Amino acid sequence: MNQNIYEILSQTQRQRVSDGAIASILDNCDDCPSEQHKLNRKLNRKLILVLPQLGDFDSLEYIWWIQREIDRIKSAGIVVRAVGIGDRQSGQYFCKFTGFDENSLFIDTTGELHRQLGLYAGLTAKYPLLSAGQSAWINLMLMCAGIGSQGTLAEVFRGYRGDRFAPQLIGDEEVIKAAPLPALKGSFFQWAGGKGFQRPFELATLRLRNMAEVLGNWKAYVPDASYMTQRGGTFLFDEHNALIYEHRDRGILGFAATPSYPLTFLFGNQSTN
């Protein structure tokens, strides 16, 4: 890229979900998130998540992983900021559902930041007599079928067949409501193969829950369907603002280089849960 990634991000101002203010997406990023690290600012890293549409599978699933490990992230002196496509209402619904901090989520209504960073736009074919939103729907369906969407089908199948290299996703006593399925207790998945790893249908059930949430509040999550195919990216900076890790999504469900444990780039292959 002609322009440094950190320079682009440092100059970017977007609407913050918590108060609706237009602010720098790196606002307060130099404040260490952990009391134990306030005297050692060298441990302060910045994790910037540029998310697709806030109603996208990837956005909801990625933030689920972030929230799962949020205490560990803070203890490691990592500040998280996210920018997603939608509007403030999208952000409010998103944060209420995922538990993500509204102060850390910013809104990009048209995906302008994604284009500045050169992130993959997905399929962008225009179809005669169809609006931009209708064309995006067709392109999205093609991507869900694996066309122009690297690794999507393999990741869909992994959600159904399970993954012995991934941690258990649903606690034994946790109850998951994923319409149209009845409420399921985490221990139910032991019947599909045991415990202590991602069991068959476990991830697929979480994805179904996310889909039910979005479809039930479609207008809130996706105020403009024109940007549904836009993919996101992950950027991690050290205490000197040098880029030490990046991942650019190449397809739907491609938000992580290591799907079994998406936060491998932060913590290796270990999950605390």
C-alpha positions as CSV (number, residue, x, y, z in Angstrom):
1,M,0.0,0.0,0.0
2,N,1.1,3.5,-0.8
3,Q,0.1,4.7,2.7
4,N,1.1,3.2,6.0
5,I,-1.7,1.2,7.6
6,Y,-1.3,2.8,10.9
7,E,-1.2,6.2,9.4
8,I,-4.6,5.5,7.7
9,L,-6.1,4.2,10.9
10,S,-4.7,7.1,13.0
11,Q,-6.4,9.6,10.6
12,T,-9.7,7.8,10.6
13,Q,-12.7,9.3,12.4
14,R,-16.0,7.5,12.6
15,Q,-19.1,7.5,14.7
16,R,-18.7,5.8,18.1
17,V,-21.6,3.6,19.1
18,S,-21.6,4.5,22.8
19,D,-22.4,8.2,22.4
20,G,-22.8,8.9,18.7
21,A,-19.8,11.2,18.6
22,I,-17.5,11.4,15.6
23,A,-14.1,10.5,17.0
24,S,-10.7,8.9,16.1
25,I,-11.0,5.1,16.1
26,L,-7.7,5.1,18.0
27,D,-9.1,7.4,20.7
28,N,-7.7,6.4,24.2
29,C,-5.8,3.5,22.7
30,D,-2.7,4.5,24.6
31,D,-4.5,3.9,27.9
32,C,-3.5,0.5,29.1
33,P,-6.5,-1.7,29.7
34,S,-5.0,-3.5,32.8
35,E,-4.1,-2.0,36.1
36,Q,-1.0,-4.1,36.3
37,H,0.3,-2.7,33.1
38,K,-0.2,1.0,33.7
39,L,3.4,1.4,34.8
40,N,4.7,-0.5,31.8
41,R,3.3,1.0,28.7
42,K,5.6,-1.1,26.5
43,L,3.1,-3.9,26.9
44,N,0.4,-1.8,25.3
45,R,-0.6,-3.3,21.9
46,K,-3.5,-2.2,19.7
47,L,-5.7,-4.8,18.0
48,I,-7.8,-3.2,15.3
49,L,-10.6,-5.2,13.8
50,V,-12.1,-3.9,10.6
51,L,-15.3,-5.9,10.4
52,P,-17.6,-6.5,7.4
53,Q,-21.3,-5.7,7.8
54,L,-22.3,-5.9,11.5
55,G,-25.0,-8.5,10.5
56,D,-22.4,-10.6,8.8
57,F,-21.5,-14.2,10.0
58,D,-17.9,-13.1,10.4
59,S,-18.5,-10.1,12.5
60,L,-20.6,-11.9,15.1
61,E,-18.4,-14.9,15.3
62,Y,-15.2,-13.0,15.5
63,I,-16.4,-10.8,18.3
64,W,-17.8,-13.9,20.1
65,W,-14.2,-15.2,20.2
66,I,-12.9,-11.8,21.4
67,Q,-15.5,-11.7,24.2
68,R,-14.7,-15.3,25.1
69,E,-11.1,-14.2,25.8
70,I,-11.6,-10.6,26.7
71,D,-10.2,-10.8,30.3
72,R,-7.1,-12.5,28.9
73,I,-6.8,-9.9,26.2
74,K,-6.9,-7.1,28.7
75,S,-4.5,-8.8,31.1
76,A,-2.0,-9.0,28.1
77,G,-2.2,-5.2,27.8
78,I,-4.0,-5.3,24.4
79,V,-6.5,-2.6,23.5
80,V,-9.2,-3.6,21.1
81,R,-11.0,-1.4,18.7
82,A,-13.5,-2.5,16.0
83,V,-15.0,-0.7,13.0
84,G,-18.0,-2.3,11.3
85,I,-20.3,-1.5,8.4
86,G,-23.8,-0.3,9.4
87,D,-25.2,2.6,11.4
88,R,-25.4,3.4,15.1
89,Q,-28.5,1.3,15.6
90,S,-26.6,-1.6,14.0
91,G,-23.9,-1.1,16.5
92,Q,-26.2,-0.9,19.5
93,Y,-27.9,-4.2,18.5
94,F,-24.5,-5.8,17.8
95,C,-23.1,-4.8,21.2
96,K,-26.2,-5.8,23.1
97,F,-26.1,-9.3,21.5
98,T,-22.4,-9.9,21.7
99,G,-21.5,-8.0,24.9
100,F,-18.8,-6.0,23.1
101,D,-18.0,-2.6,24.6
102,E,-19.9,0.2,22.8
103,N,-17.0,2.5,23.5
104,S,-14.8,0.3,21.4
105,L,-17.0,0.0,18.3
106,F,-17.1,2.5,15.5
107,I,-19.4,2.7,12.4
108,D,-18.4,3.0,8.8
109,T,-21.6,3.4,6.9
110,T,-20.2,2.7,3.4
111,G,-17.1,0.6,3.9
112,E,-14.8,3.5,3.0
113,L,-12.1,2.5,5.5
114,H,-12.2,-1.0,4.0
115,R,-11.5,0.4,0.6
116,Q,-8.7,2.6,1.9
117,L,-7.0,-0.4,3.4
118,G,-7.4,-2.4,0.2
119,L,-9.6,-5.1,1.8
120,Y,-11.3,-7.7,-0.4
121,A,-14.7,-6.4,-1.6
122,G,-16.0,-9.8,-2.5
123,L,-18.0,-10.4,-5.7
124,T,-19.1,-7.1,-7.1
125,A,-20.9,-8.0,-10.3
126,K,-23.8,-5.7,-11.4
127,Y,-26.9,-7.3,-12.8
128,P,-29.2,-5.6,-15.3
129,L,-32.4,-4.2,-13.9
130,L,-31.3,-4.9,-10.3
131,S,-30.5,-2.4,-7.6
132,A,-27.1,-2.3,-5.9
133,G,-28.6,-4.1,-2.9
134,Q,-30.3,-6.8,-5.0
135,S,-27.0,-7.4,-6.9
136,A,-25.2,-7.7,-3.6
137,W,-27.7,-10.4,-2.6
138,I,-26.9,-12.5,-5.6
139,N,-23.2,-12.0,-5.2
140,L,-23.5,-13.0,-1.5
141,M,-25.3,-16.2,-2.3
142,L,-22.6,-17.1,-4.8
143,M,-20.0,-16.4,-2.2
144,C,-21.8,-18.6,0.3
145,A,-21.5,-21.4,-2.3
146,G,-17.8,-20.8,-2.4
147,I,-17.6,-18.8,-5.6
148,G,-15.1,-15.9,-5.1
149,S,-15.0,-16.8,-1.4
150,Q,-11.8,-18.7,-0.5
151,G,-12.3,-21.5,2.1
152,T,-15.9,-20.8,2.8
153,L,-17.3,-24.3,2.1
154,A,-14.6,-26.0,4.1
155,E,-15.3,-23.8,7.0
156,V,-19.1,-24.4,6.8
157,F,-18.4,-28.2,6.8
158,R,-16.1,-27.8,9.8
159,G,-18.9,-26.3,11.7
160,Y,-21.0,-29.5,11.2
161,R,-18.4,-32.2,11.5
162,G,-16.5,-30.8,14.5
163,D,-12.9,-30.1,15.1
164,R,-10.7,-32.0,17.6
165,F,-8.0,-29.2,17.3
166,A,-10.5,-26.6,18.5
167,P,-11.7,-26.0,22.1
168,Q,-15.1,-26.9,23.4
169,L,-17.3,-23.9,22.5
170,I,-20.4,-24.3,24.6
171,G,-20.1,-25.0,28.4
172,D,-21.8,-28.1,29.7
173,E,-24.3,-26.0,31.7
174,E,-24.7,-23.3,29.1
175,V,-28.1,-23.1,27.4
176,I,-28.2,-22.1,23.7
177,K,-31.3,-20.8,22.0
178,A,-31.0,-21.0,18.3
179,A,-34.4,-20.9,16.5
180,P,-35.9,-23.0,15.1
181,L,-34.2,-25.5,17.3
182,P,-35.4,-26.0,20.9
183,A,-33.1,-24.6,23.6
184,L,-30.1,-26.9,23.9
185,K,-27.9,-27.4,27.0
186,G,-24.1,-27.7,26.3
187,S,-24.0,-31.2,27.7
188,F,-26.2,-32.3,24.8
189,F,-23.2,-32.2,22.5
190,Q,-21.5,-34.9,24.5
191,W,-23.7,-37.3,22.6
192,A,-22.1,-36.2,19.4
193,G,-18.7,-37.2,20.4
194,G,-17.6,-36.3,23.9
195,K,-16.3,-33.1,25.5
196,G,-13.2,-30.9,25.7
197,F,-13.1,-30.1,22.0
198,Q,-15.4,-28.7,19.3
199,R,-18.1,-31.4,18.9
200,P,-20.1,-32.0,15.7
201,F,-22.8,-29.4,15.1
202,E,-21.6,-27.3,18.0
203,L,-20.2,-24.4,15.9
204,A,-23.1,-24.8,13.4
205,T,-25.5,-24.2,16.3
206,L,-23.7,-21.0,17.4
207,R,-23.9,-19.9,13.8
208,L,-27.6,-20.7,13.6
209,R,-28.1,-18.6,16.7
210,N,-26.3,-15.7,15.1
211,M,-28.3,-16.0,11.9
212,A,-31.6,-16.1,13.9
213,E,-30.5,-12.9,15.7
214,V,-29.8,-11.0,12.4
215,L,-32.8,-12.2,10.5
216,G,-35.0,-11.3,13.4
217,N,-33.6,-7.7,13.3
218,W,-32.6,-7.5,9.7
219,K,-33.2,-3.8,9.1
220,A,-31.3,-2.9,12.2
221,Y,-28.3,-5.0,11.4
222,V,-28.2,-4.3,7.6
223,P,-29.5,-0.8,6.9
224,D,-27.9,-0.9,3.4
225,A,-27.5,-4.3,1.7
226,S,-25.1,-2.8,-0.9
227,Y,-22.1,-3.6,1.2
228,M,-22.9,-7.2,2.2
229,T,-20.0,-8.8,0.2
230,Q,-17.3,-6.6,1.7
231,R,-14.7,-8.5,3.7
232,G,-12.7,-7.3,6.7
233,G,-9.2,-7.5,8.2
234,T,-7.2,-7.7,11.4
235,F,-4.3,-5.5,12.3
236,L,-2.1,-5.8,15.5
237,F,0.3,-3.1,16.4
238,D,3.1,-3.1,19.0
239,E,3.9,-0.4,21.6
240,H,5.7,1.6,18.9
241,N,2.7,1.4,16.5
242,A,4.6,-1.0,14.2
243,L,2.4,-3.6,12.4
244,I,3.3,-7.0,13.8
245,Y,0.4,-9.0,12.5
246,E,-2.3,-8.7,9.8
247,H,-4.9,-10.9,8.2
248,R,-7.0,-9.9,5.2
249,D,-10.2,-11.9,4.8
250,R,-10.6,-13.7,1.4
251,G,-14.1,-15.0,1.8
252,I,-17.1,-15.5,4.1
253,L,-16.1,-17.1,7.4
254,G,-12.4,-16.3,6.5
255,F,-11.8,-13.9,9.3
256,A,-9.1,-16.1,10.9
257,A,-5.9,-17.6,9.6
258,T,-6.4,-20.4,12.1
259,P,-10.1,-21.2,12.2
260,S,-9.7,-23.8,15.0
261,Y,-8.6,-21.0,17.3
262,P,-8.9,-17.6,15.7
263,L,-6.8,-15.9,18.4
264,T,-3.7,-18.0,17.8
265,F,-1.9,-14.9,16.6
266,L,-2.3,-13.5,20.1
267,F,-1.9,-16.5,22.4
268,G,-0.7,-19.4,20.4
269,N,-2.9,-22.5,20.2
270,Q,-4.2,-22.3,23.7
271,S,-7.7,-21.3,24.9
272,T,-8.5,-20.5,28.5
273,N,-11.9,-22.1,28.2
